[in-house]
């Protein structure tokens, strides 16, 4: 019998190709756009995407994960889910288009009306691809996702850059997102061997909602939580502050996807496939957390160290006001090395209700802290955002341990030693930036910081964490045993 570990590792490899290729392409696109557009343009485009991002959740989350998680399904489950999501996505797109004026009025920015209308198209486009994508993930076939994402990013990015150079401002960002969504959906629909048949069963959809219902609620609340900082900043400080926040989030999201994405993308299908084997689940969880931390600590703290030089050099001097915000949000990345894998493991085991409760708690905490902090300035708001996540992490870990019966503390024993290694790296990079001659070109200054920081971290890790590296390797190898 084919080893489940082989399928997991193959899937993770293709996810890595997709993630890193997309991030490289998106990074290039983002840099070019940032140099042609200022914070206000990015702020308007970011606000225009708030409602479509939230509204798309019911058609992109929940049902697809239920199709992946359930072991025994008939073909009519997939057909019914496709038509349910396609119709729902169309209705939601029409509603967003119709109420675009109300969204613009809520932010006090009339220019948002037309922007929101066109971003509404993204909802139905994503709905059409949701079930075919779930079929591929269920089978651990991630190769097409790499083609989908890279093609969409290149086409959308090319259009966005061309429009920005031509002077279309914030519209270049909006049409880039629409084009990207259209191309990605087309690749999934044309490249997948699965085709929907014209049949529908309410009973089959209802069966899926036992798992999907709480997950939709969880995902919806999760996306609402992601958008809360944008809404609060846009309401109190305006589009400029939203644009700075969008830039500050960009390195965080980029590094999170590049270093954590391959692990998080395979967590639900991998754990779901071995959900009746607790030992393998524990081994996967333990190894994943450790590997995520080993890669995440130097990535997040390393970028925080070079941010004072890297941000204005890469994105342009008009973005220097975002340096401190970038550094604060890098600390949020350290938390992601834990909670992302915890949440997805719980979901794979069917405990989606827990995540919804935690998200509701986070919403209350975020609204209170961020609304108070935004009265001071943007940087204080970023500190409040970090505090919201850190305050809930112990509660999250406790509930995960109690309900899912996973030893969440065992992989965390590596964190103090990784923190020492990463702080040593931070100190070395900072010393390099301070002591380098004033005439040193910025590009050389950044490259030198990366080199000396990487050398310091690797040396410290070899001394402090070598046994854990070998242990994580052994646990991953044990996953390759036949299912």
Secondary structure, DSSP 8 states (H G I E B T S, - for coil): --BHHHHHHHHHHHHHHHHHHHHHHHHHHHHHHHHHS-HHHHHHHHHHHHHHHHHTHHHHSSHHHHHHH-S---HHHHHHHHHHHHHHHHHHHHHHHHTHHHHHHHHT-TTHHHHHHHHTHHHHHHHHHHHHHHHHHHTT--HHHHHHHHHHHHHHHHHHHHHHHTT-THHHHHHHHHHHHHHHHHHHHHH-S----S---HHHHHHHHHHHHHHHHHHHHHHHHHHHHHHHHHHHT-HHHHHHHHHHHHHHHHHHHHHHHHHHHHHHHHHHHTTT-HHHHHHHHHHHHHHHHHHHHHHHHHHHHHHHHHHHHHH-GGGGGGHHHHHHHHHHHHHHHHHHHHHHHHHHTT-HHHHHHHHHHHHHHHHHHHHHHTTT-HHHHHHHHHHHHHHHHHHHHHHHHHHH---TTGGGGGHHHHHHHHHHHHHHHHHHHHHS-TTS-HHHHHHHHHHHHHHHHHHHHHHHHHHHHHHHHHHHHHTTSB-
